[in-house]
Amino acid sequence: MAKLDYDGPILEIENLSISFFTRLREIPAVMDFSVTVQPGEAVGLVGESGCGKSTVALGVMQDLGVNGRIVGGSVRFKGRDLAKMSAAELRDIRGNEIAMIYQEPMASLNPAMRIGKQLIEVPMIHEGISESEAWARALDVVRDVKLPDPERIMRSYPHQLSGGQQQRIVIAMALMSKPALLILDEPTTALDVTVEAAVVELVKDLGKKYGTSMLFISHNLGLVLETCDRICVMYSGEAVETGSIKDVFDKMQHPYTQALFRSIPLPGADKNTRPLKAIPGNFPLPHERPEGCNFGPRCDYFQAGLCDGGDIPMAAIKGDDRHFTRCLRFAEIDWNAPIEAMAQHEATAPGKVVLKMENLKKYYEVAANALFGGSSGRKVVKANETLSFEARESETLAIVGESGCGKSTFAKVLMGLETATEGQILLDNRNIEQTPIEKRDTQTVADVQMVFQNPFDTLNPSMTVGRQIIRALEVFGIGDSDQARRDEMLRLLDLVKLPREFAERMPRQLSGGQKQRVGIARAFAGGARIVVADEPVSALDVSVQAAVTDLLMEIQRKQKTTLLFISHDLSIVRYLSDRVMVMYLGHVVELGTTDQVFSPPYHPYTEALLSAVPIADTRITKKHIVLEGDVPSAMNPPPGCPFQTRCRWKAQVPGGLCDREVPPVRELVPGHQVKCHLSQEMFDQMEPVITVAAE
């Protein structure tokens, strides 16, 4: 089917309502939703999990499964109503004129087919072009998505590519037919921040090159700021505010939009002097929505008798570019009023050293033939190389770096799930690096606990919440009777701000944020002195993140816990950490206080990491540094400096030193160390990566 020239809106969604039908009831997922995407325009769709973002995308694709139905409104693509098209017409438009990129790249790739074969299928099926013509086009698109050695990539299978490379191939596949509309559903959630920055840059460039319109679904406001022209904020199935990026970010006119921004760690937020403000209450279930305004029960400006009346229409904001809000009181709210001061806290002075690591190494031996098809011998994976640092009582030490840099490996050695190859770990001056967890005494196990990334995987689905916490108390030998343990369990629920009646609930009855609180309660059941928090909020919505990080800080203040916070989200790291350790390929490349690490001079890798962080603030200017290539394999690290294959400063070091020698650890100022060959003069010339414009 030839693509028609069309100069009106590419996508018009008008008063769309989508419901899912179960045996018990109709569940309204999306209600009265309208958005328009003009040619070449990128529109960001943001909101918490369960607000209906992905349902809107599936409604556009007319792919709602057997239970889903459009029960009101229309979706028009280039002026044609998609609901009135035949199955054959829809098949022709999907993948050809409208393409969708999903969160998980492997959901779109066939693991048994080579990449090239998967790419050439698209234009051969939709446009009927020859195999050689399709192959030439596929090579062009693989070059466009900036993948090295396109010929080799085309001959590879999906499992031979990294996550970032797989996602680029999925983008290439979507672009093969030069679609008019590209729908991206959280396309970078599973990627490292540096890969995310490169993919976002790529999507923007390709949108311009191919003139593609985009609907970009994300919960990350910073990413939407960097990629989109317009934004639509969703809450509980409805659009609550739409407008240009500048209007919505700088002159927000809906209480939910304001509450979202107050719960994310923008520059200037500080856990002691300017704490985040979490949104009170919980997101309503689709069949339990309140009367009137869906956001009413959680809104600071709620007015009984007005906000809980009937349906609330979208109202236009005069003088702005297509700026609308679903709020009855927007004209009388003082949007510039200073934020109500949250409880401020005295910064806690770190106490004595609780944990010390000295030259820790962790190597794994693998059979070479298992990986390289037939070659004999053994290979060594160098997961951790000479890790040295110390952590004090009441201190938060953040550990940052890309996937595969060794963050989780060192956590496993600390926890006793692995033993060290060399070096030592001292807990209160006792060596624990060679003691596996099953041989550790109860006190040591209770002292070092972990909060995991995914709260869904760490709870037993067949045990009540209370029983799971009591089980931890039994293991740690706390309480001399069942009643004493039950009382302690209820106290722990109070500590993590969960209602006591949750003790009788099963994990499936809890939201993600509530499950993570149970995980935290369990970690603190034995009075943990060191808690390793491995990406504890990355699976949670931004509004829930604020509440969970605040909770961790509060417990830390009460119990003087040492928190090792593993994360790739540098905004949260800046907000809550006292010191930061940056890792790359098993090495600690920079270590210092948060202020030292976030301002120049930086290690070149830290500089690139900071440049990649999406920040939801229009006052921010960032230096643009996109890292070339992927992180090298820990099985075959480069000689010399581990970062030299991707470093933009390498040419400044004379004599090929970076290629030959691992840099020594240098102290730039007391407490701030880097592992780098750059001269002091070069460090002195470094400029800030992130600058904030004056008010």
C-alpha positions as CSV (number, residue, x, y, z in Angstrom):
1,M,0.0,0.0,0.0
2,A,1.5,3.3,-1.1
3,K,1.9,5.9,1.7
4,L,-0.4,8.8,1.2
5,D,0.8,12.4,1.5
6,Y,-1.1,14.0,4.3
7,D,-0.6,17.4,5.9
8,G,-3.1,17.3,8.9
9,P,-2.4,15.9,12.3
10,I,-0.7,12.4,12.2
11,L,-2.6,11.2,15.2
12,E,-5.8,12.5,16.8
13,I,-7.1,10.8,19.9
14,E,-10.4,12.3,20.9
15,N,-12.4,11.6,24.1
16,L,-11.0,8.0,24.1
17,S,-12.4,5.6,26.7
18,I,-11.0,2.0,27.0
19,S,-12.3,-0.7,29.3
20,F,-11.3,-4.2,30.1
21,F,-14.1,-6.7,30.8
22,T,-13.7,-9.4,33.5
23,R,-16.3,-11.9,34.7
24,L,-17.0,-9.6,37.7
25,R,-17.0,-6.2,36.2
26,E,-16.1,-3.6,33.6
27,I,-12.8,-2.0,34.5
28,P,-12.4,1.5,32.9
29,A,-8.6,1.9,32.2
30,V,-8.7,5.1,30.1
31,M,-11.5,7.7,30.2
32,D,-12.1,10.8,28.1
33,F,-8.5,10.9,26.9
34,S,-7.5,13.4,24.1
35,V,-4.2,14.1,22.5
36,T,-3.0,15.3,19.1
37,V,0.4,14.6,17.4
38,Q,1.3,16.9,14.5
39,P,3.7,15.9,11.7
40,G,7.3,15.8,13.0
41,E,6.2,16.4,16.6
42,A,7.3,14.4,19.7
43,V,4.7,14.1,22.4
44,G,5.6,12.7,25.9
45,L,3.0,10.7,27.8
46,V,4.0,10.6,31.5
47,G,2.4,9.3,34.7
48,E,2.7,6.6,37.3
49,S,2.4,2.8,36.7
50,G,-1.2,1.9,36.1
51,C,-2.3,5.3,34.9
52,G,-3.2,4.0,31.4
53,K,-0.2,5.2,29.3
54,S,0.5,1.8,27.7
55,T,-3.3,1.1,27.3
56,V,-3.5,4.3,25.1
57,A,-0.6,3.0,23.0
58,L,-2.3,-0.4,22.6
59,G,-5.5,1.5,21.7
60,V,-3.7,3.3,18.9
61,M,-2.3,-0.1,17.7
62,Q,-5.9,-1.6,18.0
63,D,-4.3,-4.4,20.0
64,L,-6.3,-4.6,23.2
65,G,-6.6,-8.4,23.4
66,V,-9.8,-10.3,23.9
67,N,-10.8,-8.4,27.1
68,G,-10.1,-4.9,26.0
69,R,-12.5,-2.7,24.1
70,I,-12.7,1.0,23.0
71,V,-16.0,2.0,24.6
72,G,-16.0,5.7,23.6
73,G,-14.2,8.3,21.5
74,S,-12.0,7.8,18.4
75,V,-8.4,7.3,17.3
76,R,-7.7,8.8,13.9
77,F,-4.4,8.2,12.0
78,K,-3.9,10.7,9.1
79,G,-7.6,11.5,9.3
80,R,-8.8,7.9,9.1
81,D,-10.6,6.2,12.0
82,L,-8.5,3.1,13.0
83,A,-11.5,1.4,14.6
84,K,-13.3,1.3,11.2
85,M,-10.5,-0.3,9.3
86,S,-10.5,-4.0,8.2
87,A,-8.0,-6.5,9.7
88,A,-6.1,-6.4,6.4
89,E,-5.9,-2.6,6.4
90,L,-4.7,-2.6,10.0
91,R,-2.0,-5.2,9.2
92,D,-0.8,-3.0,6.4
93,I,-0.6,0.1,8.7
94,R,1.1,-1.6,11.7
95,G,4.8,-1.9,11.3
96,N,4.6,0.1,8.0
97,E,3.1,3.4,8.9
98,I,2.8,3.0,12.7
99,A,5.7,1.3,14.5
100,M,6.1,0.5,18.2
101,I,9.2,0.1,20.3
102,Y,8.7,-1.8,23.6
103,Q,10.5,-1.6,26.9
104,E,12.1,-5.1,26.6
105,P,14.0,-5.4,23.3
106,M,14.0,-9.3,23.4
107,A,10.2,-9.2,23.3
108,S,10.5,-7.9,19.7
109,L,13.4,-10.1,18.5
110,N,13.3,-13.7,17.4
111,P,16.2,-15.5,19.3
112,A,16.5,-18.1,16.6
113,M,16.9,-15.7,13.6
114,R,19.9,-13.7,12.6
115,I,19.5,-9.9,12.9
116,G,19.8,-9.2,9.2
117,K,17.0,-11.7,8.4
118,Q,14.7,-10.1,10.9
119,L,15.4,-6.6,9.6
120,I,14.8,-7.3,5.9
121,E,11.5,-9.0,6.6
122,V,9.8,-5.6,7.3
123,P,10.2,-3.9,3.9
124,M,9.9,-7.2,2.0
125,I,6.5,-7.9,3.5
126,H,5.1,-4.4,3.6
127,E,6.6,-2.9,0.4
128,G,7.3,-6.0,-1.7
129,I,10.9,-5.0,-2.4
130,S,13.7,-7.5,-3.3
131,E,15.9,-9.2,-0.8
132,S,19.1,-7.4,-2.0
133,E,17.4,-4.0,-1.9
134,A,16.1,-4.7,1.6
135,W,19.6,-5.8,2.7
136,A,21.1,-2.6,1.5
137,R,18.4,-0.5,3.3
138,A,19.0,-2.6,6.5
139,L,22.7,-1.9,6.4
140,D,22.0,1.9,6.0
141,V,19.6,1.8,9.0
142,V,22.1,-0.2,11.2
143,R,24.7,2.5,10.4
144,D,22.0,5.2,11.3
145,V,21.6,3.6,14.8
146,K,25.3,3.9,15.2
147,L,26.2,0.2,15.6
148,P,29.8,-0.8,15.0
149,D,30.6,-3.2,12.1
150,P,27.1,-3.4,10.6
151,E,28.0,-6.4,8.4
152,R,28.9,-8.5,11.5
153,I,25.9,-7.2,13.5
154,M,23.6,-8.3,10.6
155,R,25.1,-11.8,10.8
156,S,24.7,-12.0,14.6
157,Y,22.0,-13.6,16.7
158,P,20.2,-11.4,19.3
159,H,22.0,-13.1,22.2
160,Q,25.3,-12.0,20.8
161,L,24.5,-8.3,21.4
162,S,24.4,-6.3,24.5
163,G,21.1,-4.8,25.8
164,G,21.8,-1.4,24.3
165,Q,22.7,-2.9,21.0
166,Q,19.5,-5.0,21.0
167,Q,17.4,-1.9,21.7
168,R,19.1,-0.1,18.8
169,I,18.3,-3.0,16.5
170,V,14.6,-2.8,17.6
171,I,14.7,0.9,16.7
172,A,16.3,0.1,13.4
173,M,13.5,-2.5,12.7
174,A,10.9,0.1,13.5
175,L,12.5,2.6,11.1
176,M,12.9,0.2,8.2
177,S,9.7,1.3,6.6
178,K,10.1,5.0,7.5
179,P,6.9,5.1,9.6
180,A,4.9,8.3,10.0
181,L,4.3,7.5,13.7
182,L,6.7,5.9,16.2
183,I,5.3,4.8,19.6
184,L,8.0,4.3,22.2
185,D,6.9,2.6,25.4
186,E,9.6,3.1,28.1
187,P,12.3,2.2,25.5
188,T,15.3,2.9,27.8
189,T,14.1,1.7,31.3
190,A,16.3,-1.4,31.1
191,L,19.4,0.4,29.9
192,D,22.3,2.1,31.6
193,V,22.2,5.9,31.9
194,T,25.1,6.3,29.4
195,V,23.4,3.9,26.9
196,E,20.1,5.6,27.5
197,A,21.6,9.0,26.7
198,A,23.0,7.6,23.4
199,V,19.6,5.9,22.5
200,V,17.7,9.1,23.3
201,E,20.1,11.2,21.2
202,L,19.6,8.7,18.4
203,V,15.8,8.7,18.5
204,K,15.8,12.5,18.4
205,D,18.2,12.6,15.4
206,L,16.3,9.9,13.5
207,G,13.0,11.6,14.2
208,K,14.4,14.7,12.4
209,K,16.1,12.7,9.6
210,Y,13.0,10.7,8.8
211,G,10.4,13.3,9.7
212,T,8.8,10.8,12.1
213,S,6.2,11.9,14.7
214,M,6.6,10.3,18.1
215,L,4.5,9.3,21.1
216,F,7.1,8.8,23.8
217,I,5.7,7.0,26.9
218,S,7.9,7.4,30.0
219,H,7.7,7.9,33.8
220,N,11.0,9.8,33.6
221,L,10.3,13.6,33.3
222,G,13.9,14.4,32.5
223,L,13.9,12.1,29.5
224,V,10.7,13.7,28.2
225,L,12.2,17.2,28.6
226,E,15.2,16.1,26.5
227,T,13.2,14.3,23.7
228,C,9.8,15.9,23.3
229,D,8.2,19.1,22.1
230,R,4.9,18.6,24.1
231,I,3.8,16.7,27.2
232,C,0.6,15.0,28.4
233,V,0.4,14.1,32.1
234,M,-1.9,11.2,32.9
235,Y,-3.4,10.3,36.3
236,S,-5.7,7.3,36.9
237,G,-6.9,6.9,33.3
238,E,-7.3,10.6,32.5
239,A,-5.1,13.3,30.9
240,V,-4.8,15.9,33.7
241,E,-2.5,18.5,31.9
242,T,-1.3,18.9,28.4
243,G,0.9,21.6,26.8
244,S,4.3,22.5,25.5
245,I,7.3,21.3,27.5
246,K,8.1,24.9,28.5
247,D,4.6,25.7,29.6
248,V,4.0,22.6,31.6
249,F,7.5,22.5,33.2
250,D,7.6,26.2,34.1
251,K,4.0,27.1,34.6
252,M,2.3,23.9,35.7
253,Q,-1.4,24.3,36.2
254,H,-2.5,20.9,37.8
255,P,-1.9,19.9,41.4
256,Y,-0.7,16.4,40.3
257,T,1.9,17.8,37.9
258,Q,3.2,20.0,40.8
259,A,3.2,17.0,43.2
260,L,5.2,14.9,40.7
261,F,7.9,17.6,40.4
262,R,8.1,18.0,44.1
263,S,8.8,14.3,44.6
264,I,11.8,14.1,42.2
265,P,15.3,15.1,43.3
266,L,16.0,18.1,41.1
267,P,19.3,20.2,41.6
268,G,19.0,22.0,45.0
269,A,17.1,19.2,46.8
270,D,19.0,17.9,49.9
271,K,17.9,15.2,52.3
272,N,18.6,17.4,55.3
273,T,17.8,21.0,54.3
274,R,15.4,20.6,51.4
275,P,13.8,17.1,51.6
276,L,11.5,15.8,48.9
277,K,7.8,15.9,49.4
278,A,6.2,12.5,48.7
279,I,2.6,12.4,47.4
280,P,0.4,11.4,50.3
281,G,-2.0,8.3,50.0
282,N,-2.1,5.7,47.3
283,F,-3.0,5.6,43.6
284,P,-6.8,4.5,43.3
285,L,-7.6,1.2,41.7
286,P,-9.6,1.5,38.5
287,H,-12.9,0.3,40.1
288,E,-12.4,2.4,43.3
289,R,-11.9,5.8,41.8
290,P,-13.4,8.7,43.8
291,E,-16.3,10.9,42.7
292,G,-15.3,14.0,40.8
293,C,-11.6,14.6,40.6
294,N,-9.5,11.3,40.6
295,F,-6.6,13.1,42.3
296,G,-8.9,14.7,45.0
297,P,-8.1,12.4,48.0
298,R,-4.3,13.2,47.5
299,C,-4.6,16.9,46.6
300,D,-3.4,19.8,48.7
301,Y,-6.1,22.1,47.2
302,F,-9.1,19.7,47.5
303,Q,-12.4,21.5,48.2
304,A,-15.3,19.4,49.4
305,G,-18.6,20.1,47.5
306,L,-16.6,21.4,44.5
307,C,-13.9,18.9,43.6
308,D,-16.0,15.8,44.4
309,G,-19.1,16.8,42.3
310,G,-19.4,15.5,38.8
311,D,-17.0,15.0,35.9
312,I,-14.3,17.6,35.4
313,P,-13.6,18.8,31.8
314,M,-10.3,20.0,30.5
315,A,-10.0,23.8,30.7
316,A,-7.8,25.9,28.4
317,I,-5.0,28.1,29.9
318,K,-5.3,31.5,28.1
319,G,-2.2,32.8,26.3
320,D,-0.3,29.4,26.2
321,D,0.2,27.0,23.3
322,R,-2.6,24.4,23.5
323,H,-2.2,24.2,27.3
324,F,-5.1,22.5,29.1
325,T,-5.7,21.4,32.7
326,R,-8.4,19.1,34.3
327,C,-8.7,21.2,37.5
328,L,-11.6,23.4,38.7
329,R,-9.4,25.6,41.0
330,F,-6.4,26.2,38.7
331,A,-7.2,30.0,38.4
332,E,-7.3,30.6,42.2
333,I,-4.2,28.6,43.2
334,D,-1.0,30.5,43.8
335,W,1.3,28.3,41.8
336,N,4.4,30.4,42.7
337,A,3.8,30.1,46.5
338,P,6.9,28.6,48.2
339,I,6.7,24.9,48.9
340,E,5.5,24.2,52.4
341,A,8.7,23.4,54.3
342,M,9.2,19.8,55.0
343,A,10.7,18.7,58.3
344,Q,14.4,19.6,58.2
345,H,17.1,17.5,59.8
346,E,20.5,18.2,61.3
347,A,23.1,16.5,59.2
348,T,24.4,13.5,61.1
349,A,28.1,13.4,61.7
350,P,29.5,10.0,60.6
351,G,30.7,7.9,63.5
352,K,33.4,5.3,63.7
353,V,34.5,3.1,60.8
354,V,32.3,0.1,60.6
355,L,33.4,-1.5,57.3
356,K,36.8,-1.4,55.6
357,M,37.8,-3.0,52.3
358,E,41.4,-3.3,51.4
359,N,42.5,-4.3,47.9
360,L,39.5,-6.6,47.4
361,K,39.7,-8.7,44.3
362,K,37.0,-11.1,43.0
363,Y,37.8,-13.2,39.9
364,Y,35.7,-15.9,38.4
365,E,37.2,-18.8,36.4
366,V,35.2,-19.9,33.4
367,A,35.9,-22.7,30.9
368,A,37.1,-20.9,27.7
369,N,35.5,-23.5,25.4
370,A,32.1,-22.8,27.0
371,L,32.2,-19.3,25.5
372,F,34.5,-19.5,22.6
373,G,33.4,-22.7,20.9
374,G,36.0,-25.3,21.2
375,S,39.2,-23.5,22.4
376,S,40.5,-25.2,25.5
377,G,41.9,-23.7,28.7
378,R,40.4,-21.4,31.2
379,K,39.5,-17.7,31.2
380,V,39.3,-15.3,34.2
381,V,36.6,-12.8,34.6
382,K,38.0,-9.9,36.7
383,A,34.8,-8.6,38.3
384,N,36.5,-6.6,41.1
385,E,40.0,-5.2,40.9
386,T,41.7,-3.8,44.1
387,L,38.6,-2.3,45.7
388,S,39.6,-0.1,48.7
389,F,37.3,2.1,50.8
390,E,35.8,2.5,54.2
391,A,32.3,3.3,55.5
392,R,31.3,4.8,58.8
393,E,28.4,4.6,61.1
394,S,25.4,6.8,60.0
395,E,27.0,7.4,56.6
396,T,25.4,6.8,53.1
397,L,28.0,5.8,50.6
398,A,26.7,5.6,47.0
399,I,28.2,3.1,44.6
400,V,27.6,4.1,40.9
401,G,28.6,2.8,37.5
402,E,27.2,1.0,34.5
403,S,26.0,-2.6,34.4
404,G,28.9,-5.0,34.6
405,C,31.2,-2.6,36.5
406,G,31.3,-4.9,39.6
407,K,28.8,-3.2,41.9
408,S,26.7,-6.2,42.6
409,T,29.7,-8.6,42.7
410,F,31.2,-6.7,45.6
411,A,27.8,-6.7,47.3
412,K,27.7,-10.5,47.0
413,V,31.1,-10.8,48.6
414,L,30.2,-8.5,51.4
415,M,27.0,-10.5,52.0
416,G,28.9,-13.8,52.0
417,L,27.1,-15.1,48.9
418,E,30.6,-15.2,47.3
419,T,34.1,-15.3,48.9
420,A,36.9,-12.9,47.9
421,T,39.8,-14.0,45.6
422,E,42.3,-11.6,47.4
423,G,42.3,-8.7,49.8
424,Q,40.2,-8.3,52.9
425,I,36.8,-7.0,54.3
426,L,36.9,-5.9,57.9
427,L,33.6,-5.6,59.8
428,D,34.4,-4.0,63.2
429,N,38.0,-5.1,62.5
430,R,36.9,-8.8,62.0
431,N,37.8,-10.4,58.6
432,I,34.7,-11.7,56.9
433,E,35.9,-11.9,53.2
434,Q,36.5,-15.7,53.3
435,T,33.4,-16.7,55.4
436,P,30.5,-17.7,53.3
437,I,27.0,-16.8,54.6
438,E,26.2,-20.4,55.8
439,K,29.3,-20.2,58.1
440,R,28.7,-16.7,59.4
441,D,27.4,-16.4,63.0
442,T,23.8,-15.0,63.5
443,Q,25.1,-11.6,64.6
444,T,27.2,-11.1,61.5
445,V,24.3,-12.1,59.2
446,A,21.9,-9.7,61.1
447,D,24.6,-6.9,61.0
448,V,24.9,-7.0,57.2
449,Q,21.6,-7.0,55.4
450,M,20.4,-6.2,51.8
451,V,17.4,-4.5,50.2
452,F,17.0,-5.8,46.6
453,Q,16.1,-4.0,43.4
454,N,12.9,-5.9,42.7
455,P,10.5,-6.2,45.6
456,F,8.4,-8.8,43.7
457,D,11.2,-11.4,43.7
458,T,12.2,-11.2,47.4
459,L,8.9,-12.0,49.1
460,N,7.4,-15.5,49.5
461,P,4.0,-15.3,47.6
462,S,2.5,-17.9,49.9
463,M,3.3,-16.3,53.3
464,T,1.6,-13.3,54.9
465,V,3.6,-10.1,55.3
466,G,3.6,-10.5,59.1
467,R,4.8,-14.1,58.9
468,Q,7.7,-13.2,56.6
469,I,9.0,-10.5,59.1
470,I,8.5,-12.9,62.1
471,R,10.5,-15.5,60.2
472,A,13.4,-13.1,59.9
473,L,13.2,-12.4,63.7
474,E,13.3,-16.1,64.4
475,V,16.4,-16.5,62.2
476,F,18.1,-13.6,64.0
477,G,17.1,-15.0,67.4
478,I,15.1,-11.9,68.4
479,G,12.3,-12.2,71.0
480,D,11.9,-14.8,73.7
481,S,8.3,-15.7,72.8
482,D,5.9,-15.7,69.9
483,Q,4.1,-12.7,71.4
484,A,7.3,-10.8,71.7
485,R,8.2,-11.5,68.1
486,R,4.7,-10.4,67.0
487,D,5.0,-7.2,68.9
488,E,8.4,-6.5,67.3
489,M,6.9,-7.3,63.8
490,L,4.2,-4.7,64.4
491,R,6.8,-2.2,65.6
492,L,8.7,-2.8,62.3
493,L,5.6,-2.2,60.3
494,D,5.2,1.1,62.2
495,L,8.9,1.9,61.4
496,V,8.3,1.5,57.6
497,K,5.0,3.4,57.8
498,L,2.7,0.5,56.9
499,P,-0.7,0.0,58.6
500,R,-0.6,-2.9,61.2
501,E,-3.4,-4.7,59.4
502,F,-1.0,-5.3,56.5
503,A,0.5,-8.1,58.7
504,E,-2.4,-10.4,57.6
505,R,-2.1,-9.5,53.9
506,M,-0.4,-11.6,51.2
507,P,2.3,-10.0,48.9
508,R,-0.1,-10.0,45.9
509,Q,-2.4,-7.6,47.7
510,L,0.4,-5.0,48.0
511,S,1.7,-2.4,45.5
512,G,5.3,-2.2,44.5
513,G,6.2,0.5,47.0
514,Q,4.4,-1.4,49.8
515,K,6.3,-4.6,49.0
516,Q,9.6,-2.7,49.0
517,R,8.7,-1.4,52.5
518,V,8.2,-5.0,53.7
519,G,11.7,-5.8,52.3
520,I,13.1,-2.9,54.2
521,A,11.3,-4.0,57.4
522,R,12.8,-7.5,57.0
523,A,16.3,-6.1,56.4
524,F,16.1,-4.1,59.7
525,A,14.5,-6.9,61.7
526,G,17.9,-7.9,63.2
527,G,18.9,-4.3,63.9
528,A,21.2,-4.2,60.8
529,R,24.3,-2.0,61.1
530,I,25.1,-2.1,57.4
531,V,22.4,-2.2,54.8
532,V,23.3,-2.8,51.1
533,A,20.5,-1.2,49.1
534,D,20.9,-2.5,45.5
535,E,18.9,-0.2,43.2
536,P,16.1,-0.2,45.8
537,V,13.9,2.4,44.1
538,S,14.6,1.9,40.4
539,A,11.5,-0.4,40.0
540,L,9.2,2.1,41.7
541,D,7.3,5.2,40.4
542,V,8.8,8.6,41.1
543,S,6.2,9.5,43.7
544,V,6.8,6.2,45.6
545,Q,10.6,6.6,45.2
546,A,10.5,9.8,47.3
547,A,8.6,8.1,50.1
548,V,10.9,5.0,50.1
549,T,14.1,7.0,50.1
550,D,12.8,9.3,52.8
551,L,11.9,6.2,54.8
552,L,15.5,4.8,54.4
553,M,16.9,8.1,55.6
554,E,14.6,8.3,58.6
555,I,15.5,4.7,59.7
556,Q,19.1,5.5,59.2
557,R,18.9,8.5,61.4
558,K,17.2,6.5,64.2
559,Q,19.4,3.5,64.1
560,K,22.7,5.0,63.0
561,T,22.9,2.5,60.1
562,T,25.6,2.5,57.5
563,L,23.9,2.6,54.1
564,L,25.7,1.4,50.9
565,F,23.4,2.7,48.2
566,I,24.0,1.0,44.8
567,S,22.4,3.0,42.0
568,H,22.8,4.3,38.4
569,D,20.4,7.2,39.1
570,L,22.8,10.0,39.9
571,S,19.9,12.4,40.8
572,I,18.9,10.3,43.7
573,V,22.6,9.7,44.6
574,R,23.2,13.4,44.7
575,Y,20.2,13.8,47.0
576,L,20.9,11.2,49.6
577,S,24.5,10.2,49.7
578,D,27.3,11.6,51.8
579,R,30.1,10.1,49.7
580,V,30.2,8.6,46.2
581,M,32.3,5.8,44.8
582,V,32.4,5.5,41.0
583,M,33.2,2.1,39.5
584,Y,34.2,1.1,36.0
585,L,35.1,-2.4,34.9
586,G,35.9,-3.6,38.5
587,H,38.0,-0.6,39.4
588,V,37.2,2.3,41.7
589,V,37.9,5.3,39.4
590,E,36.7,8.1,41.7
591,L,35.9,8.4,45.4
592,G,35.0,11.5,47.4
593,T,32.3,13.5,49.1
594,T,29.1,14.1,47.0
595,D,30.1,17.7,46.5
596,Q,33.6,16.7,45.3
597,V,32.4,14.1,42.9
598,F,29.6,16.3,41.4
599,S,31.8,19.3,40.7
600,P,35.1,19.5,38.7
601,P,37.7,18.2,38.5
602,Y,36.2,14.8,37.6
603,H,37.5,11.5,36.5
604,P,36.7,11.4,32.7
605,Y,34.2,8.6,33.3
606,T,32.4,10.5,36.1
607,E,32.2,13.5,33.7
608,A,30.5,11.3,31.0
609,L,28.1,9.8,33.6
610,L,27.0,13.2,34.8
611,S,26.4,14.4,31.3
612,A,24.1,11.5,30.6
613,V,21.7,12.1,33.5
614,P,18.3,13.4,32.3
615,I,17.2,16.3,34.6
616,A,13.6,17.5,34.6
617,D,14.5,21.2,34.9
618,T,14.4,23.8,32.1
619,R,17.0,26.0,33.9
620,I,19.6,23.3,33.5
621,T,22.4,23.4,30.8
622,K,24.5,20.3,30.4
623,K,27.7,19.7,28.6
624,H,27.0,17.1,25.9
625,I,29.3,14.0,26.2
626,V,28.2,10.8,24.6
627,L,30.4,7.8,25.3
628,E,31.4,5.9,22.2
629,G,31.3,2.1,22.2
630,D,30.2,-0.4,24.9
631,V,31.8,-1.3,28.2
632,P,34.6,-3.8,27.5
633,S,34.2,-7.4,28.7
634,A,35.6,-8.1,32.2
635,M,36.9,-11.3,30.7
636,N,39.0,-9.4,28.2
637,P,39.7,-5.9,29.7
638,P,41.8,-3.5,27.8
639,P,45.5,-3.1,28.8
640,G,46.4,0.0,30.8
641,C,43.6,2.2,32.0
642,P,40.3,0.3,32.0
643,F,38.5,3.4,30.6
644,Q,41.0,4.3,27.8
645,T,38.9,2.8,25.0
646,R,36.1,5.3,25.6
647,C,38.0,8.3,27.1
648,R,37.8,11.7,25.4
649,W,40.7,13.0,27.4
650,K,43.1,10.2,26.4
651,A,44.9,12.3,23.7
652,Q,46.0,14.8,26.4
653,V,48.2,12.1,28.1
654,P,51.6,11.9,26.3
655,G,53.5,8.7,25.3
656,G,50.6,6.2,25.1
657,L,50.7,5.9,28.9
658,C,46.9,5.2,29.1
659,D,47.4,2.1,26.8
660,R,50.2,0.6,28.8
661,E,49.7,1.2,32.6
662,V,46.9,1.1,35.0
663,P,46.8,4.6,36.6
664,P,47.8,5.0,40.2
665,V,45.3,6.3,42.7
666,R,45.8,10.0,43.3
667,E,44.4,12.2,46.0
668,L,43.4,15.6,44.4
669,V,42.4,17.1,47.8
670,P,42.0,15.3,51.1
671,G,39.3,12.7,50.8
672,H,38.9,13.0,47.0
673,Q,40.8,10.4,45.0
674,V,40.9,9.5,41.3
675,K,42.5,6.7,39.3
676,C,43.7,8.6,36.2
677,H,46.9,9.6,34.3
678,L,45.8,13.2,33.5
679,S,48.1,15.9,34.8
680,Q,47.1,18.4,37.5
681,E,47.0,21.1,34.9
682,M,44.4,19.2,32.9
683,F,42.3,18.6,36.0
684,D,42.4,22.3,36.8
685,Q,41.0,23.1,33.3
686,M,37.9,21.0,33.7
687,E,34.6,22.8,33.6
688,P,31.3,21.9,35.3
689,V,29.1,19.4,33.3
690,I,25.8,20.7,34.8
691,T,25.1,24.4,35.3
692,V,21.9,25.9,36.7
693,A,20.7,29.3,35.3
694,A,20.2,32.0,37.9
695,E,16.5,32.7,38.8
